[in-house]
């Protein structure tokens, strides 16, 4: 049975992902400037901040299809944005294409003085990297920078773009420190956090001390947080993060979904790409189909769960294609062809370029004596084949002619 399931999934992959790769090459072209420079990372804007009393550059990267849709999109706010925008946008596009995350808007917040903006308190003597004398005079600006986010940047995005209420904050090193600070200082501003190699050594681990009261006083905390660090990171990072996580473990609020992991042997800077990738996958891991839906499948709860995901993450949220494929194969093994049809209908709506989903759906319609729907589905497949230049129109037309003869 397992071999049959793997075979079915492999066939879906062959019929689906090949076309999707073609779709990526044909339809998702990257815009170019007049001198053929590739665009795609986003557009820089300058916000005149009254709170910070300075001009703040931000880079806004819109998901593919934004300008042709009416959908609302979750927003990922990335600290040290100019430094991290390239790998973040690339990772987001890959994960979105795979259905592991929904389409999202990425906002890269360029750092002008990160030691000022990202530190929650003023550093005194013996600060890490200092000589032990004066500390860092400009540090401690996180409260003001947080106010800039909450009162200026987030409202700017919500007013000028089709944003979904789901918001994520991502930060590395001092940005990770600021992310932890924001979770505890303004917990309602963001729904989820990607905390990468946070500088929790700051001022004798004051954020860990603050966490003891914060988590103790929150029996229920509906947030998702990824705490990640490279396995090769050094002093001031790995052990300090473990001590913060130990506080979380001790209290572990209800509805608080979190993960702490050390990734490979990457050092402090090299870990960012992997942590961004793993962090995004974890935040949206509920896009995978839960076991109770698989073990006790019924079309109505399945479709309800589909709608719940769209309400949570936006109307374009979808499950990874492999999740649909696996569920369909399980239902077919159990002889539940009508259930498999329900799943395939959702899958084909989520992945309209996967002609393999449509052809299999048509076969199930025929198997369940729904000939008109089978023909209708093959006709849709012809349109998809034409649109993405898949070259399967004649083959699909043969199936349509065969079914029409059966009907006659």
Phi and psi in degrees as a GROMACS rama.xvg file:
@    title "Ramachandran Plot"
@    xaxis  label "Phi"
@    yaxis  label "Psi"
@TYPE xy
-61.3811  -39.6872  UNK-2
-62.8859  -40.2456  UNK-3
-63.6882  -39.5167  UNK-4
-65.1779  -43.4938  UNK-5
-62.0518  -38.5442  UNK-6
-63.0483  -44.132  UNK-7
-62.0521  -45.1721  UNK-8
-63.0671  -40.1074  UNK-9
-62.6315  -40.918  UNK-10
-64.3823  -42.0148  UNK-11
-59.6298  -43.4419  UNK-12
-61.7891  -42.8908  UNK-13
-64.6696  -42.8084  UNK-14
-77.0505  -27.6274  UNK-15
-96.4778  -55.7967  UNK-16
-72.0446  -29.7168  UNK-17
-59.3383  -45.6329  UNK-18
-65.4181  -35.2763  UNK-19
-67.1961  -36.8233  UNK-20
-63.4534  -40.6505  UNK-21
-62.3974  -40.3622  UNK-22
-58.3334  -43.0161  UNK-23
-62.7881  -36.4496  UNK-24
-76.2179  -34.2143  UNK-25
-88.9607  -44.8971  UNK-26
-97.1754  -35.1947  UNK-27
-94.2489  57.2204  UNK-28
-70.9089  144.643  UNK-29
-89.4773  131.265  UNK-30
-61.4069  151.729  UNK-31
-124.566  154.456  UNK-32
-80.3549  176.317  UNK-33
-61.8044  -29.1922  UNK-34
-97.8625  24.7663  UNK-35
68.5813  23.8064  UNK-36
-78.7793  131.238  UNK-37
-73.268  135.261  UNK-38
-100.301  -169.339  UNK-39
126.221  -19.0308  UNK-40
-79.5827  -23.0532  UNK-41
133.633  -175.973  UNK-42
-123.189  136.679  UNK-43
-87.0314  136.451  UNK-44
-127.565  156.248  UNK-45
-114.801  118.01  UNK-46
-96.4082  125.909  UNK-47
-85.1104  101.558  UNK-48
-87.5817  120.075  UNK-49
-73.5549  -37.7693  UNK-50
-65.0838  -45.9297  UNK-51
-88.3577  -11.3264  UNK-52
57.6424  45.9049  UNK-53
-164.046  164.189  UNK-54
-82.7482  129.425  UNK-55
-114.5  117.131  UNK-56
-77.1716  136.978  UNK-57
-133.773  151.146  UNK-58
-114.36  124.662  UNK-59
-110.348  120.934  UNK-60
-112.556  115.23  UNK-61
-91.1045  145.304  UNK-62
-69.6126  155.051  UNK-63
-59.0004  135.967  UNK-64
91.2303  -3.15982  UNK-65
-57.7023  -45.784  UNK-66
-73.7597  -13.41  UNK-67
-110.016  4.39956  UNK-68
-116.599  171.989  UNK-69
-116.655  13.3253  UNK-70
-74.8644  159.304  UNK-71
-102.62  146.837  UNK-72
-126.746  136.565  UNK-73
-58.3611  158.435  UNK-74
-123.54  130.464  UNK-75
-103.832  116.384  UNK-76
-97.5019  120.373  UNK-77
-111.837  119.375  UNK-78
-74.7848  158.359  UNK-79
50.6804  46.8446  UNK-80
-62.3842  -39.7111  UNK-81
-65.5524  -35.2288  UNK-82
-71.0575  -30.0125  UNK-83
-111.752  -0.455052  UNK-84
-66.6036  -36.3693  UNK-85
-64.5087  -54.0083  UNK-86
-71.2088  -30.5074  UNK-87
-67.3528  -47.2816  UNK-88
-64.057  -41.1489  UNK-89
-61.351  -43.7505  UNK-90
-65.8001  -42.4045  UNK-91
-60.8966  -43.4346  UNK-92
-64.7521  -41.6548  UNK-93
-63.4815  -47.2227  UNK-94
-67.8578  -34.9138  UNK-95
-65.9676  -45.2186  UNK-96
-58.9213  -35.1434  UNK-97
-83.1661  -6.45099  UNK-98
78.1865  10.4576  UNK-99
-79.8102  -21.3014  UNK-100
-138.837  158.022  UNK-101
-78.7737  165.783  UNK-102
-60.8764  135.329  UNK-103
-137.269  157.121  UNK-104
-89.4834  136.288  UNK-105
-110.059  129.295  UNK-106
-118.255  111.266  UNK-107
-92.3221  120.869  UNK-108
-97.8713  108.822  UNK-109
-68.2952  138.161  UNK-110
-87.0569  130.666  UNK-111
-104.706  -38.4625  UNK-112
-149.545  83.5153  UNK-113
-67.7594  -30.9364  UNK-114
-66.5018  -30.1153  UNK-115
-76.4884  -51.2455  UNK-116
-77.3899  -31.1086  UNK-117
-100.899  1.03593  UNK-118
-104.765  130.851  UNK-119
-77.8365  -11.3423  UNK-120
-153.201  165.675  UNK-121
-78.4105  131.246  UNK-122
-85.8775  128.364  UNK-123
-96.5296  -142.94  UNK-124
-66.0097  157.034  UNK-125
61.966  28.5767  UNK-126
-66.887  148.477  UNK-127
-58.2949  128.689  UNK-128
89.2377  -6.55981  UNK-129
-96.7578  -176.965  UNK-130
-96.8895  -4.46713  UNK-131
96.0845  6.65023  UNK-132
-104.011  -78.8769  UNK-133
-94.4171  -16.1821  UNK-134
76.2944  -150.593  UNK-135
-122.298  102.439  UNK-136
-57.924  -38.8063  UNK-137
-84.6598  -3.10536  UNK-138
-68.9902  162.197  UNK-139
99.9487  18.1649  UNK-140
-91.0515  7.41441  UNK-141
-58.4721  -40.2622  UNK-142
-58.6476  -40.9669  UNK-143
-69.7301  -40.1736  UNK-144
-67.4529  -37.0924  UNK-145
-63.3986  -38.2671  UNK-146
-65.4958  -36.566  UNK-147
-60.2786  -43.4322  UNK-148
-63.1101  -50.012  UNK-149
-74.3468  -35.3283  UNK-150
-100.684  -16.9916  UNK-151
-124.319  -56.2756  UNK-152
-70.1834  -51.6337  UNK-153
-60.7748  -46.1228  UNK-154
-61.5935  -34.2203  UNK-155
-62.086  -45.6702  UNK-156
-65.1107  -43.3677  UNK-157
-67.0644  -27.343  UNK-158
-84.9513  -27.6282  UNK-159
-109.146  -9.22759  UNK-160
-136.068  160.297  UNK-161
-83.2152  83.7522  UNK-162
-95.6457  143.655  UNK-163
-90.3792  151.067  UNK-164
-61.0981  -18.4668  UNK-165
-73.2068  119.831  UNK-166
-124.882  144.088  UNK-167
-125.476  139.966  UNK-168
-115.978  130.797  UNK-169
-126.318  132.892  UNK-170
-149.965  147.327  UNK-171
-118.52  138.438  UNK-172
62.224  -115.072  UNK-173
-62.9467  -30.1732  UNK-174
-65.4552  -34.4765  UNK-175
-67.3757  -39.1939  UNK-176
-59.3237  -46.4495  UNK-177
-64.3016  -36.5879  UNK-178
-63.2029  -43.8606  UNK-179
-62.9739  -43.3803  UNK-180
-58.3764  -44.9305  UNK-181
-65.5848  -39.9993  UNK-182
-54.8582  -42.9535  UNK-183
-88.1026  -23.6752  UNK-184
-93.1628  -33.4783  UNK-185
-144.108  67.111  UNK-186
-65.6067  -18.5414  UNK-187
-89.4196  -6.27489  UNK-188
-74.4625  -37.4661  UNK-189
-124.244  148.529  UNK-190
-89.1333  -25.5909  UNK-191
-149.929  158.023  UNK-192
-138.576  139.903  UNK-193
-112.992  106.28  UNK-194
-103.392  109.729  UNK-195
-110.057  120.092  UNK-196
41.6668  57.6306  UNK-197
-68.8813  144.251  UNK-198
-82.5391  64.3305  UNK-199
-75.8506  -1.74868  UNK-200
-69.3012  -13.9322  UNK-201
-53.8054  128.101  UNK-202
45.6733  56.2304  UNK-203
58.2922  42.7536  UNK-204
58.8069  45.7378  UNK-205
-66.6158  -28.124  UNK-206
-68.135  -33.8849  UNK-207
-68.5977  -37.839  UNK-208
-63.9979  -41.4524  UNK-209
-65.353  -34.8131  UNK-210
-61.3857  -31.6306  UNK-211
-59.4072  -41.7203  UNK-212
-79.4967  -36.9349  UNK-213
-62.42  -52.9143  UNK-214
-72.7437  -28.8645  UNK-215
-65.2655  -33.2157  UNK-216
-91.6633  1.11997  UNK-217
-121.799  92.9023  UNK-218
-68.5916  -28.4792  UNK-219
-129.57  125.412  UNK-220
-143.076  95.9248  UNK-221
-82.2888  74.8901  UNK-222
-136.842  159.015  UNK-223
-121.657  126.543  UNK-224
-135.23  130.353  UNK-225
-106.505  119.413  UNK-226
-105.426  107.886  UNK-227
-127.392  151.522  UNK-228
-156.361  149.183  UNK-229
-71.3453  142.733  UNK-230
-66.6978  -15.5936  UNK-231
-100.793  8.39523  UNK-232
-67.6852  157.262  UNK-233
-112.932  -145.709  UNK-234
-57.6712  141.788  UNK-235
85.6259  -2.88199  UNK-236
-122.598  -69.035  UNK-237
-64.2277  -50.7988  UNK-238
-67.3278  -35.704  UNK-239
-66.9355  -38.6054  UNK-240
-66.1954  -39.1475  UNK-241
-60.3119  -39.6542  UNK-242
-67.7765  -36.162  UNK-243
-65.5809  -45.333  UNK-244
-63.1052  -33.7356  UNK-245
-59.895  -34.6057  UNK-246
-66.4115  -42.6599  UNK-247
-60.1904  -46.1665  UNK-248
-58.9626  -38.7926  UNK-249
-63.0179  -36.9198  UNK-250
-105.851  -41.494  UNK-251
43.2507  72.6556  UNK-252
-60.3785  153.884  UNK-253
-64.8282  145.914  UNK-254
67.8129  2.3986  UNK-255
-87.496  104.95  UNK-256
-95.4475  120.62  UNK-257
-149.274  159.443  UNK-258
-146.145  135.254  UNK-259
-118.203  126.876  UNK-260
-148.109  151.511  UNK-261
-106.375  129.245  UNK-262
-107.558  118.339  UNK-263
53.1456  -146.571  UNK-264
-118.607  22.6784  UNK-265
-66.4959  145.17  UNK-266
-81.074  -170.217  UNK-267
-60.2975  -48.1216  UNK-268
-84.3449  -36.5466  UNK-269
-69.9672  -18.406  UNK-270
-76.76  -12.763  UNK-271
-58.8059  -42.9815  UNK-272
-63.9547  -46.97  UNK-273
-65.0269  -39.0015  UNK-274
-69.745  -37.112  UNK-275
-62.3711  -45.3621  UNK-276
-62.6426  -52.432  UNK-277
-65.33  -37.828  UNK-278
-64.263  -46.1041  UNK-279
-63.1657  -42.4435  UNK-280
-60.4868  -40.0442  UNK-281
-67.9238  -44.268  UNK-282
-57.6958  -36.4199  UNK-283
-106.761  23.7647  UNK-284
-65.2491  -16.3982  UNK-285
-75.8685  -1.27351  UNK-286
-70.5589  -18.5096  UNK-287
-72.4445  147.426  UNK-288
-73.9706  127.119  UNK-289
-72.4482  151.14  UNK-290
-59.8329  -33.5779  UNK-291
-67.344  -31.0396  UNK-292
-70.169  -31.4749  UNK-293
-77.0452  -48.1237  UNK-294
-69.6835  -33.9168  UNK-295
-124.976  57.9346  UNK-296
-65.8351  135.97  UNK-297
-147.11  140.725  UNK-298
-61.2121  -40.5542  UNK-299
-64.7306  -51.0269  UNK-300
-60.8854  -34.9977  UNK-301
-62.6238  -48.3886  UNK-302
-67.4791  -33.3396  UNK-303
-63.0719  -43.2138  UNK-304
-63.1857  -36.8085  UNK-305
-60.0852  -45.2173  UNK-306
-67.2237  -36.7909  UNK-307
-62.1997  -39.6906  UNK-308
-64.7178  -38.9842  UNK-309
-68.0785  -36.0808  UNK-310
-65.6689  -36.3192  UNK-311
-76.7455  -40.8164  UNK-312
-119.023  3.5342  UNK-313
107.376  154.747  UNK-314
-68.7791  -12.9357  UNK-315
-95.6168  4.16861  UNK-316
-64.2253  140.835  UNK-317
-149.197  161.163  UNK-318
-83.894  158.979  UNK-319
-56.5623  141.502  UNK-320
-55.8542  -38.3598  UNK-321
-60.925  -30.2712  UNK-322
-65.2054  -45.1238  UNK-323
-62.0888  -45.3885  UNK-324
-58.2597  -44.8744  UNK-325
-64.9887  -42.9458  UNK-326
-65.1581  -41.7844  UNK-327
-59.5041  -44.7073  UNK-328
-64.3862  -37.496  UNK-329
-65.0415  -43.7147  UNK-330
-65.4069  -38.4695  UNK-331
-65.2109  -40.3413  UNK-332
-58.7437  -34.6337  UNK-333
-86.2324  -1.0801  UNK-334
78.9293  15.3758  UNK-335
-95.0674  73.8876  UNK-336
-67.355  -37.1875  UNK-337
-67.1696  -37.6406  UNK-338
-63.7838  -41.6549  UNK-339
-62.1064  -36.2716  UNK-340
-62.3937  -43.5707  UNK-341
-58.278  -43.9768  UNK-342
-67.4331  -43.4245  UNK-343
-64.3998  -35.0474  UNK-344
-62.7195  -44.695  UNK-345
-63.8135  -42.1566  UNK-346
-64.5818  -42.19  UNK-347
-69.324  -28.7807  UNK-348
-71.5402  -36.23  UNK-349
-73.6709  -33.8915  UNK-350
-125.299  73.0175  UNK-351
-65.6418  -15.0165  UNK-352
-90.5034  -5.9144  UNK-353
-84.497  93.6976  UNK-354
-66.748  -25.3413  UNK-355
-62.0473  -33.5235  UNK-356
-65.5269  -41.6813  UNK-357
-67.3581  -43.0165  UNK-358
-65.333  -38.4483  UNK-359
-70.1898  -36.8602  UNK-360
-62.0685  -41.8793  UNK-361
-62.1342  -40.1907  UNK-362
-64.4113  -38.6155  UNK-363
-69.546  -36.2765  UNK-364
-60.6775  -42.7903  UNK-365
-64.3554  -41.9117  UNK-366
-62.1239  -31.1104  UNK-367
-99.7603  20.1283  UNK-368
60.4554  34.7729  UNK-369
-108.661  70.8484  UNK-370
-65.3978  -41.6651  UNK-371
-61.0252  -41.193  UNK-372
-69.0148  -33.773  UNK-373
-63.3013  -45.7943  UNK-374
-63.9349  -43.8687  UNK-375
-58.3655  -39.0395  UNK-376
-70.5992  -40.3312  UNK-377
-63.1633  -38.3661  UNK-378
-62.5135  -40.3026  UNK-379
-63.1825  -38.066  UNK-380
-60.9763  -37.1299  UNK-381
-62.8626  -41.4295  UNK-382
-63.6582  -41.1625  UNK-383
-63.6092  -42.7095  UNK-384
-62.7806  -40.1934  UNK-385
-65.7627  -44.4455  UNK-386
-62.4756  -40.5154  UNK-387
-106.015  12.4896  UNK-388
54.5687  53.2259  UNK-389
-92.3094  -16.1315  UNK-390
73.0873  25.6232  UNK-391
-113.135  14.3175  UNK-392
-61.1987  -46.3195  UNK-393
-63.3564  -41.0796  UNK-394
-63.1443  -41.6689  UNK-395
-69.293  -35.3778  UNK-396
-64.924  -34.1839  UNK-397
-59.2554  -42.4949  UNK-398
-65.0403  -39.9888  UNK-399
-63.662  -45.8592  UNK-400
-61.9581  -39.6357  UNK-401
-62.7726  -45.1135  UNK-402
-66.5222  -35.9005  UNK-403
-67.3502  -34.0713  UNK-404
-66.606  -38.8954  UNK-405
-62.0891  -40.05  UNK-406
-66.6391  -35.6978  UNK-407
